[in-house]
Amino acid sequence: MLPSLAADPRVLLVAAATRRPEARAKFTELFGGKTFETAEELCASPDVDVVYVATPHALHAEHAMLAARHGKHALVEKPMALTLHDCDRMIEAAERGGTVLMIGPTHGYDLPILKMREIVRDGAIGRVRMILTFDYTNFLYRPRRPEELETRLGGGVIFNQVPHQVDIVRLLGGGLVRSVRSVTGVWDRARPTEGSHMTLLEFEDGAAATMVYSGYDRFDSDELHGWIGEGGDRKADDGHGRAMREARTVRTPDEEAARKAATGFGGASQKRPVRADASGERHSPHFGVMIVSCERGDLRTAPDGILVYDEDGRHQVPVAAGKAVPDKGPAIDELHAAVAGDRAALHDGRWGKATLEVCLAILESARSRREVPLSHQVAARDNDGTVAVGVGVRG
């Protein structure tokens, strides 16, 4: 999020809270804002209008409600929370405080997905009937804190990666999932949380979606995307198994947590840029391979747009690459509009709760080996709001 936040003239980064002193020092160096050791201090700051909650998943509910109690709007990273009850508490806190609660940002904000939704809603190729999406990555073997490998604390792919898939297919399929049938995989005893899933969703109107994710670092589905990575940048084609091999060299959970901290903001081996870089080769972001089948045509994500297959053959609808890699501008658009009172957020608390309901049903279906009906789904509204994020919003 940080490159997009720092580059947006509507956003002023004024404060940050973290227990990591190196991250606090880096924030002050780059942005000159205040830093705090606790979320309580951050939310109490009079300089802050909006809080971006990117803390461990088990703390999302606590920190979102804390923001609401202090009158702050909140953008909460996925998953919204770990239980539906906590989702309800977050929604109630925001309503009581009169604040905006937004959940995301997921890959549902990617410009190719928004273009797909525009094509679907135009109606020229008919209604969505089937969606296929699959993503094979090295997710499970990237450096992790201990709780990221424990499902009950929000670990594994179901809470970390699958919300992207669920948000996308709900956005394109109309939002109202009727039922879930899933099989999940826990294939590595050293990392005892879900690293894969294969799930079938049925929508209320009879449409269906198949979602597959594997984070076990063998096949890489970016091979089918021209070796363009998730954020839209080009990646090497020889990384298969590398993250797994590096993970095998870690001796203790503390050592692995230290490795992760070192690659994060302010760390000695920080990987992601802090400032948006518009130079160099840029393509559209994506989340694996996605094919959307409508009544009179199919759509597929591609590195530089959307491929449309219909009775006239195949043609490409171009999509801008965005201002940064990855570009989270559409999420900021949605957040700004909601905070300014111009348009309600699509990715609000009830949308986030519905997405979490699907994720929890995936786990329940895999445990019980049966189809799980849903009861908290909400429709995707027609307004194309794109909102999300911030530490302070101005303008």
N, C-alpha and C positions, 0 to 999 in steps of 0.2 A: 504493500500500500504506500510506503513512504515516498518513492519517486513521484507518484501521481499526486499525492497530497502536497508535497513540497513545490511542485510545479504549477499548481492550480491557484490563480489569483484570488479565488473566493475563499481560500483556506489559509489561515495563519496558524502555524504550529507554535503554541505558546507554552506547553508543559508536557512532561512525561513522567510516568511512575514506573520504577523497576527496582528490584533488589540488587541488580548487577551494577556496581559502581562504575565499571568501564563504559557501560551503556549510558549512564547518566552523564558522564564526562563528555562522551561523544555528542550527545544531544545538545548540551550547552555549547560545545565548540561549533557545531554546525548551524544551530538555530537561535542560540542566545536565550532560549526560554528557561523557565524554572524546571527543576527536577525534584522528585519526591521519592521516598522509599515505599510509600503505601498508596493504595488506591483511594483510601479515605482522604488523605491530604490533597490528592489531585482533584477529586470531585468537589472538595470544599473550596477550591481556588476560585475567586471571583473573575479571573481572567478567562476561564474555560466556558465555552458554550456547548460543545459537543465532545463526548468521550468515545474514543475508539477502543473497544474492549477486545484485546488480543491475548488475554491471560489463559492459563490452562483451562481446559473445558469444564472441569468440575467447579470452577470459580465464576463462570459466565453469569449465572443467575444472581449470585451475591453482588457482583460488581455492577451489573445492569440496574439492579434495584437500588444500589448505593447511589448511582448517578441520578436516577429518578428522584430519590429523596432530596438530593441537592439541587433539583431543578435543571439538570443537564440532560440534553438529548443524548442518545446512545446508538452507536453502530456496533453490533456485537458480531464477532467472528462466528462462523459455523463451527460446530453445531450450536443452535441457540442455547441449549442446555442438555442435560442428560436424562431428564424425566419430563413428562408432559405436565406434571404438577408444578415443576419449577417454571415451565413456560407460562402457565397461568399466573403464577406469582409475578413474573416479569411484566406481563401484559397489564395486570391490575396496577402495579406500581407506576407504570408509565401513564396510564389513564388517570390515576389519582394525582400524579404530579403535573399532568398536562404537557408531557414531553413526548418527543418522537422516539420510537423504538424501531430500529431497522436491523435486519439480520442479513449477514453476508460479509464481504462480497464473495459470491461464488462465480463460477464460470458462466452462469446464466447471464452475466453482464457482458460477456465477450461480444464484440461487434458482429462476428459471424452468426452467433445465436440470435441476437436481436434482429439481424437481417432475415434469418430463417423465419422468425416469428412474424415479421412483416409480410413475407411472401405467403405464409400460411393464412394469415388473417385477411390478405387481399382476396383469397378465395378462388383464384384462377386455376389452381390445381386441386381444388376440393379439400375435404376435411382430412385431418391426420388420422391414419388408420393403424400405423405401426411405426415404432421407433426402435432402432438398434444402436446401442452405444457400448463400446468396449475400450478399455485402457489398460495397458500392461507397462508397468514402471518398476523402479527400484525402491519404492516408498518404504517398505518394511525394514530395509537395511541402511537407510540413512541414519546418522547419529540421532539417538532418542534419549529423552529423559525417562526415568523408570515408569512414570504413570502413563507414558505414551505406548507402553507395551502391556497395559492392563486394561481390559475392556471396561470393567465397571467404573474406571476413572476417566473414561473417554478415549482409551487407546485403540489402536487398530484402524483398519481402513474404513470400517462402517461409520465411524464418527468423524474421521478426518478427510476421506476422499469421496465416499459415496454421497455425501450431501451435495457435492457438485453435480453428480449425475442425476440425483433426484430432482434438484432444482431445475435443471435444464429440461428434463422430460416432462415435469409438471408444467413448466412454462409453455412448452410447445404443445403439450397434450391437453391443455385447458385447466389443469390443476386438480381435478377431482378424481383421485385414485380410489378405486373401489376395493381392491384386494391385492395382497402380496403373497407370492410363493418364492421361497429362496433356499439356496444351499450356500453355506459359507465354508471357508477353509482355514484351519489352523494347522499348518504343515511343518512348523519349525518349533521344537520344544524349547529352544533357547530364546524364542520370541513368541511367548504363548498368548497371542491375540490374533484376531481375524486378519489374515493377509490377503484374502480373496473372497469373492462372492459371485454368484450367478443368480439373477433375480428376474422374475416375471411380474410386471405390474399390469393390472387390468383397470381401465378407466371406466367411469360410469356410462359413457356413451359407446362402450364396446371396443374402443381402441386399446392397443396393448403396447408395452415397452419392455424390451429385454436389456438389462444392464449387466455388464461383466467388468470386474476389476481384478487385477492381480498385481500385487506389489512385491513379488518374489524375485525380481531382478534376473529373469532369464530372457525371454522374448521382450523386445521393446517395441510397442505399437507405433512409436514415432518413425520406425522403418517404413511404415505404410503412409506416412505423412511427409515424405521427402526429407526426413531427418530435420524437420523443423520442430523445436521443442515446445513445451506447454505454453511458454510466455510469448512465443513468436520469434525467438532467436534460433539461429542455426546451431546444431549440436553435432558432436563427433559421432561417428557410426561404429565405434569400437569399444563402447563402454559396458557391454554385456557382462554382468557378474562382478563388476569392479566394486560396487558398494557392498556386495555380500562378502567379498574377500577382505575388504577393509574392516567390516564389522567383526569378522572372525579374529582380528588381531586385538580387539578390545578385551581387557582383562577383568574389569569391574564395571558395575553400573555407574559409579561416580566418574570413572574415566570417560565413559561414553557421554555422560551429561556434560562433562567439561569440553569434550570435542564439539558437541552441539553448540554450547555457549560461545566457543571460539569462532564459529562460522556465522553467528548471529550479529545483530547490530552492535557496533563497538568492539567486537571481538577481534583477536589478532589475525584470524583467517576469514574475516567477513567476506561472504561470497556475493551477495546481491548489492547492486549500486544503490547509493542514497539519493543521488540526483538523476532525474530523467535524462536519458541519452538518446537524442533523436538521430544521431549519426549511425552510419553502418547499415547492415542488412537487417530489415525488419519485415516480419510477416504477421499474419493474424494469429492471435492466441487460440488455443484449442484444448480440449480435454479428451484426448484419444480420438477414436474414429466414430463418427456419428452419421447414420443414414435415417432419414425421415421419409416414410412412404405415405403419400397422400392418395386420394382417389384417382387423380389423373397425372401423377408425376412423383418422382423421388427427388430428394435433396441430400447433398452430402457436403460436409465441411471440407475445405481445401486450404492450402497454405495462404492463398491470396484472395479468397472469396468463397462463394457457394456454388457448387456444381448442381445444375438443374437437369434432370433427365425426364423428358416428356415425349409426346408424339412427334415433335419436331427434331428429336435427337438429344444431343447434349450441348449445353451452353453454360458459360460461367457468368455469375453476377459478382462483380468485383466488390471487395470490402476494404475500407481503409485500414492500414496497419496500426493506426493509433499513434499517440504522441510519445509513448514510452514503452519499454519492454519490461514487464507486461504493462498494458494500459488499463488503469482502473477508473478512468475518467467517467464512464457511464454510471458507475456507482456513486461517485461524488455528485453527479447531476441529480440523481434521485434523492440523495440526502439533502442537498441544498434546496431543492424544490419543496421537500417536506418540511424542513426547518423554516423556510420562508413563508409557508402556508399556501404555496401556489398549487400543490398537488399532493394528494396522499401517497405515501410510499406503497408500491406493490409488495416489496419484501418487508412487510411489517411483521409484528409479533405473531399474528395468526397464520400468516404464510410460513414463517419459520417453524411454528409449532407443527403445521401440517407436514412439512418436510421431515422434521424429527420423527413424527409418527410413522412415516414410511421406514426410516432407518431402524427404529425400534422394532417394527414389524418384521424386518429382514432378520434380525437376531431371533425373534420369537418363532418365526416360521422355520428357520434352520434348526432350532432346538426341538420344536414339536413335530417337524416334518409334515406340516399341513399348511393349507392356505389360511391367511389371516385377514379378516375383514377390517376396514378402517371406518372411523366415525368422526374425525376432526378435520376433514379436508375442506379447503376453500378454493373457489374458482380464481383463475388468473384474470384480473380486471383488464378492461380494454385500454385504460390509459397507460401509455408507454413510459411511465415514470422510470427513471434510472437514478437511483439515489444511494448513497452510502458513504459513510466515513467521516472522520475528522477528529481533531483534537480541539480546534477552534475554527469557527466558520464566520466569515465576514462578507460584506458586500450584499 
